[in-house]
Amino acid sequence: MELEEIDKKEATLADDSRELVPYVGPIEVRFRNRVGFVGALVMGNQVLLGAIPMEDMDLVVIPDTRTLDVFLVEGWSWAKGEAPSLDRE
């Protein structure tokens, strides 16, 4: 992607070790009819979209299918802990 390094940030890995890694951005992320701008920690060739950009674009993970979708349930709040209905007909 040839993104310019803005800074270095410390990342904690799965084995609890810490490593300074390049931080790049801004990156424009698009999913269906949503768009957001994020920064990214560069660690190999894997992509990880964090919770804040997902909230910004109103995206939700569907655990049963391990997919990402646009969150369309009106009046539902993550903070209230309510369970939205994501049934599709």
C-alpha positions as CSV (number, residue, x, y, z in Angstrom):
1,M,0.0,0.0,0.0
2,E,3.0,2.2,0.3
3,L,1.6,4.3,3.2
4,E,3.8,6.8,5.0
5,E,4.9,6.1,8.5
6,I,3.5,8.8,10.8
7,D,4.8,7.4,14.1
8,K,5.8,4.3,16.0
9,K,3.4,2.8,18.6
10,E,3.8,0.0,21.1
11,A,1.7,-3.1,20.4
12,T,1.0,-5.9,22.9
13,L,1.1,-9.2,21.1
14,A,-0.9,-12.4,22.0
15,D,2.0,-13.8,24.0
16,D,2.0,-10.5,26.1
17,S,5.3,-9.4,24.5
18,R,5.5,-5.8,23.4
19,E,6.9,-4.4,20.1
20,L,7.3,-1.0,18.5
21,V,5.5,-1.0,15.2
22,P,5.0,1.6,12.5
23,Y,1.7,3.6,12.6
24,V,0.4,4.8,9.2
25,G,-2.5,6.7,7.9
26,P,-4.9,8.1,7.2
27,I,-6.5,5.2,5.4
28,E,-9.9,5.4,3.8
29,V,-12.0,2.3,4.6
30,R,-15.2,1.5,2.7
31,F,-17.8,-1.2,3.3
32,R,-21.0,-1.2,1.3
33,N,-22.4,2.3,1.7
34,R,-20.2,3.3,4.6
35,V,-16.9,5.1,4.7
36,G,-14.4,5.9,7.5
37,F,-10.8,7.1,8.0
38,V,-8.4,5.3,10.3
39,G,-4.8,4.9,11.2
40,A,-3.2,1.5,11.3
41,L,-0.4,-0.4,13.0
42,V,1.7,-2.3,10.5
43,M,2.4,-5.9,11.6
44,G,3.0,-8.2,8.6
45,N,0.3,-8.5,6.0
46,Q,-2.8,-9.1,8.1
47,V,-5.6,-6.5,8.4
48,L,-7.5,-5.8,11.6
49,L,-10.3,-3.3,11.8
50,G,-10.8,-2.1,15.4
51,A,-14.0,-1.4,17.3
52,I,-13.8,2.4,17.0
53,P,-13.8,2.4,13.2
54,M,-16.5,-0.2,13.1
55,E,-18.7,1.9,15.4
56,D,-18.0,5.0,13.3
57,M,-19.3,3.2,10.2
58,D,-22.2,1.4,12.1
59,L,-20.9,-2.1,11.4
60,V,-21.5,-5.2,13.4
61,V,-20.0,-8.7,13.4
62,I,-22.5,-11.5,12.9
63,P,-20.9,-14.3,14.9
64,D,-23.0,-17.2,13.4
65,T,-21.7,-16.5,9.9
66,R,-18.4,-14.8,10.9
67,T,-19.3,-11.9,8.6
68,L,-19.5,-8.1,8.8
69,D,-22.7,-6.2,8.1
70,V,-24.2,-2.7,8.3
71,F,-26.0,-2.2,11.6
72,L,-29.6,-1.2,10.7
73,V,-31.7,-1.8,13.9
74,E,-33.1,1.6,15.0
75,G,-33.6,2.4,18.6
76,W,-31.2,-0.3,19.8
77,S,-28.2,0.7,22.0
78,W,-25.0,-1.2,22.7
79,A,-24.9,0.6,26.1
80,K,-28.3,-0.7,27.2
81,G,-27.2,-4.3,26.5
82,E,-30.4,-5.0,24.5
83,A,-30.3,-7.9,22.0
84,P,-31.2,-6.6,18.5
85,S,-33.0,-8.8,16.0
86,L,-30.9,-9.2,13.0
87,D,-33.3,-11.7,11.3
88,R,-33.4,-11.2,7.5
89,E,-36.4,-12.2,5.5
